[in-house]
Amino acid sequence: MNASPQIEVLALIPARGGSKGIPRKNIRLFAGHPLIAYSIAAGLQAETVTRVIVSTDDEEIAAIAREYGAEVPFLRPAHLALDDTPDYPVFLHALRWLEEREGYRPDIIVQLRPTSPIRPRDLVDRGVRLLLEHPEADSVRAVVPSGQNPFKMWRIEDDGYMRPLLSVEGIPEPYNAPRQRLPQTFWQTGHLDVMWRRTLLEKGSMTGQRILPLLVEPRYTVDLDNPWDWERAEWTALYRDLDMVWPGRRPRPMPQRVDLLVLDFDGVFTDNRVWVDETGREAVLAHRGDGMGLEMLRKAGIRAVVLSKETNPVVAARCRKLNLPVWQGVEDKATLLRRLLEEWQVDPRFTVYLGNDVNDIPCFPLVGWAVVVADAHPQAKRAADKVLRTPGGYGAIRELVDLILARHHAAGSP
């Protein structure tokens, strides 16, 4: 349902390929989905938005954007995808292209930056409707109360002395005044900008001068400038129970305890390659850290088992060395897993599955937490609750074991 039959609202998502702080940031997996998917979902799920387009210079970003339901009718020119390219020429290029090629002229344009993935579900509609209710305004911008009051900020002059950044009429020394006496200030979050077409074309601006605030709860605000920011933001999305936009199924959090770890073999213990000599004898690459991790898991009283599609002496030998029960030649892993859980009377909620390919996906709904290695098949990544940072054969199992044992010890288990 649109805001009005006569109102055309375009959600435009700028996503260039050359991110420096976090390489390939716009398509890096964030809580189970590419980062850009959250902005696409915000546009597609909004009642007021009539069209969702991604402006990118990158073919891979374009393909993923289309996969998640956005249109990518053009590729942005390289000169509009530089580190210092501002938003305005990017949006102007998109509007001119759409008008010249399609005769399409939206009334309202919504900017959804990929770097603000944690959005309240009603935010886009609230922003569009606020602008519709105030046709005299130029734009709407999402803001939160400032975490630090700029009236207590300083700049250092060339003479080495500090000067206050701002002054306040009636308060001679605002930097020494109680916070309650100072004007309230707000920080623009990047969640949402909504503007009339005329603001862009007639005023040559993304905002104009008459800008309405759209308040966002601070708990939805994240900055994704470095890997540490990314970890904190993912934790916020997964564990703070926010009423936020999700692109499809919401990943489940890690169980409070783990009783059983179920492991695929090829592509998990190994890097999915096999060496074959002239006699047909096979060899694979494995990681000693995985063996150490599984030994630590066993000492913590947590069972681990292997389910493998292949029947291979290499699999049997490796599992025998690691003292792991193994089932080989398993075509239907889900049926076997269901039977084992029943026979062992293991609660599926406290079972973790680690896989890497599409034949593992049927097992994911049967357990409490589904995990895949970093180089897993894309379909497996989308179906999983967690994607590890480590590829198969290079210590992925150890990475997962460390997560399980950290939760195990935090829960007070011996």
N, C-alpha and C positions, 0 to 999 in steps of 0.2 A: 504494500500500500504506500503510495507516494504522498508527499506533503500536499500536493495539489496537482490536478491533471495538467495544469498549464506550466508548472514549474519543473525545469529540467536541472537536476543536481548531479554534477560530475565529481566523483571522488578520484583524485589524481595522486598517485604514489610515486615519488621520485626515488629511484634506486640505482645508483651508478655502481659499476663493478670495481672501482679502484680504491676501496677502503684501505687506509694505512694502519690505523691503530689496531684494528682487529681484521686481518685479511679476509676477504670474501664475506664480510659481516652480514650483508643483506640476505644471504642464503645459508648461513651457518645455522645448524639446528639449535633452536631455543625451546627447551622443554618439549622436545619431540617433533617440532615442526620448523621449517625454515623461518628465519626471523620475519621476512617479508609477508609470510602467510597470515600473520596476526593483523597487519594493516589491511590486507585484502579482505579478510573475514570481517573486519570492522565495517568496511564499505558494503560488502555483500549482505550483511545481516541488518543493516540500517534500513528502516522503513522509508526514510526520506530520500535515500540515494537511488538514482535511476541508472547510473552507469559507473563502472569501476575500471580505471585504466592505469597501467604501470608505465612510467617513462624511464627507460633504461638504455644504456649503450651496450649492454652485455647480453649475448645470446643465451647463456646459461640461466641468467636471472629471468630473461623473457620466457624461457621454456618452463621454469618452475612456477612463474607467475600465472601462466596459462593453465598449468596443471591444477592450481588452486582456485581457478575460476575467474581471474582477471583478464581483461583484454590487453593486448600489446600490439596495437595497430601499426606502430612505427618503432624504429630504433633511434634513440637520441644521438645527434651528431657528437663526435668526440670532443669538439671544442666547448660543448655544454656539459661535459662530464669531468671537469678538472677539479683538483682539490679546493680551489678557491672560487668555483662557480656558485653564485648566489641562486636563490630559488626563482627570482623573478624571470630571468630569461628562459629558464627551463619551462615554466608554466606558460609563458608567452609563446614559445615554440609549439607546445602541445595544442594550445587554443587555435593558433593559426593553421597548423597542420589539419586539425579536425574540421575547421571551417572550409579550408580550401579543397580538401579531398572528399569530405562527406557532407558539407553544408551544415555541420552540427555546431550549434551555438548554445551551450548551457547557460542557464540563468545564474546559478550558484556553483562555485568551485570549492571543494573540500580538500585540504591538504592532509594526508595521513602519512606521517614520517615513519618509516620502518623501525627507527631506533627508539620508539615509544610503544612497545608491544603490549604493555599492560594497561588496557583501556576498560573503564566501566562499560557495560553493555549498552547503556542508554546514552552514552556521551555524544556520539555523532548526531543522533536525532535531536538531542537537546541543543546542540550548537546550531544546526540548520534551522530549527524552529525559532530559536532566539533571534536569528538574523531576519527571518520572515516576519516576526512580530515587530521588528524595528527597521523598516525599510530606509529610514534616514541614516542608519549606521553604515559604515564602510565594510566592517568585518567583525568577526568574533574570534577571540583567541583564548585557548585554555591556559589557566594560570593556577598556581598554588601560593599560599602565604609564604613569604621568603623565610628560608631557614636561618639566615643571618641578616640582621637589619643593616642596610647600606648606610644609614646615618651614623653608624659606629665604625665605618670603614675609612681607610686613610690612603693617601698617595704620598710617595716620597719624591720630593722636588730635587732639582739639580744641586741645590746647596746642601743636601743631605738631611734636611729637616722634614718632618712629616706635616702634611696639611690635611684637614678633614676633606673627605670626598664630597660631602653634601652639606648644605646649611638649611636651617629651619627658621622660618620667620617667628620671632617671639621666643626662641630658645637659643641663647647666645652660644652655648657649648653643648650641642646635641649629643656628642660622643660621651659626655659626662652625665647625661640625663637618664632617668629611669626609662626603661623600654616602654612602659605604659604611656608615657607622655609623647612619644614619637609617632609620626604618621605610620599607618600600616602599609606595608609594601608587598608586592607580589612578584613571583618569578614565572616566566613563560615556560611551559613544560615540554612543548613539542608534540603533545598528544593530538592536537587538532587546531587547524585554522580554517575558518569558513569566510568566504568573501563573495561579493557580487562580481559578476563578470565586468561590470563597469569600473569597479575599483582597479582591476588589473589593467584594463585597456585605456580608460580615460584618465586615471590618476597615476598610472605608471608605477603602481605599488602593490605589494602583497597584502597590505593592511589598510592603506589610507590613513586618515587622521582620527576618524571616529570609530574607535575600537571598543567593542563590548567585551567584558570579561566573562569567561565561563569557568566557574570554580571547580576544581578537581580535588578530591581528597588526597592529601600528601602520600598516603600509603600506596597509591597507584603510580607514583613517580619514580622512574629509574633513569640513570644515565649509563649508556653502554659505550664507554670510551676505552676500556681495557679488559683483559680476561677476568680480573677480580670483580669488576662491576658486573660482568656477565654471570658469574657464579651467584652473586647476591641476588640479582634480578631473577634468575631461574628459581632460586629458593623461594623468593617472594611469590612468584607465580604458582608454584606447586604446593606450598605449605601454608599460605596465609588465608586460604579460603576466600579469595576475592571474587566478587561477581563481575568477572571480566570476560571479554570476547575470547573465544577459543576457535581455532580453525579445525573443526571436526572433533574427534574424540579427545577428551581431556586425559592426559597421562595420569596414572595412579601414582601416589607417593610410595616410597619404600615402606614395607611393612615394619611395624614396631619390633617384631622379632622374626628371625628366619630359622625354620626347622629343617628345610631341605633345599639344596641347590641342585638343579638339573642342568646338565651341560650337553650341548652338541659337541662333536669332536672336530670334524674338518672345518676349517675357517674360524675355529675358536681356540683349540689347542694349537692349531697350525695356522700358517698364513694362506691356506687353501691351495698351495702348490704341492706337487709331488715330484720327486726325482725317481726316474726309472732307468735301471742299467740294462745292459744287453741281454741279461737273463730274464728280465721282467720283474726283478726284485725292486720294491718300492721303498723310498725313504722320505721322511717329512721333516720340516723344521718345527721344533718346539722350544718353549722358553722355560728355563730353570726356575724363574721367579714364580711361575704358575704352580709348579710342584711345591715350592715352599709355602705358598699361600694356602694350597689345599691341605697341607699338613697342619698348618695353624688352624684351619677351619675344623679339621677333625679333632684336634685337641680341645677346641671350644665346644665340642659336643654337637656339631652341626653336620648332618649327613650330606654327602654329595654323590651323584650318580651320573653316568654317561649314557646317552641314547644316540646311536649313530646309524645313519642310513647305509653306510658302506660296511662291507664285511672284509676286513683287512687285518693280517697279522700285525701290522704296525700299530693299529688301534689297540689290539689286545695287549701287545707288549707294553705300550706306554701306560695303559690303565693298570696293568699288573704291577708295574714298577711303582705307580702312585697309590697302589692299594685302593683302586676305585672299582666298584661294580660297574659293568658295562653290558649293554644290550646292543648287538650289531645286526645289520641287515634289516633295520626297522623302517618299513615303508610308511606305516601309519603311526607316527609318534604320539599323536593325541590320544588314540585308543589305548596304547600301552601306558602312557602317563596316567590316564584316568584310572586304569586298573591298578597300577602301582600305588597311587595315592589311597585307593580304597583298601588294598591289602595291607599296607603299612599304617593305615589309619592316621595319615598325615593331613592336617588341615590345609587345603589349597591356599587359603589366605596367607599362610606363612611359608609358602613355597616360592622360590625364585627360579626362573628359567633364563639361561643365557644361550642365544643362538646367533645365526648370521645370515640365514637365507629364507626363501619363501616357504620351504617345507617345515620351518619352525613356527610359522605364524599360527597354525591351528592350535598349538600348545599355549599360546599367550593368554587366551581367555580362561584357561583352566587353572592358572596360578595367580598369586597375589601381586607379582611384579615381573614384568617381561623386560629383559635387557638384551641388547645386541652390541656387538663389537663396532669399533669406529668405522671399519670398512665393510659393513654389512650391506646387503642388497637394499636399494632404496625403499622397496615395499616393506621389508622387514623393519627398517628404521621408522617408517610412518606408523607401523602397527605397534611398536614397542613403547614401553613407558620410559625407558632410559637408554640413551646411546652413550657408550663409553668413549673416552678419549683415545684409547689404545686400540690398534688393529689386532685382529686375531693372530696368534703365534708370536706376539711381541710383548706379552705380559698383560693381556686384557683380563684374564681370569684373576690374576693377582690384584688388579685395580678393583674388580668387583668384590673380591674377598675382603680387601681393606675396608670397603664401604660397609659390608655386612658386619665385620668384626667391630668397626667403630660404633655402629648402632647396637650391637650385642653388648659391648662394654658400657655404653651410655645407659642402657636399660638396667644395668646393675647385675648382669649375669656374670658368673665366675669365669 
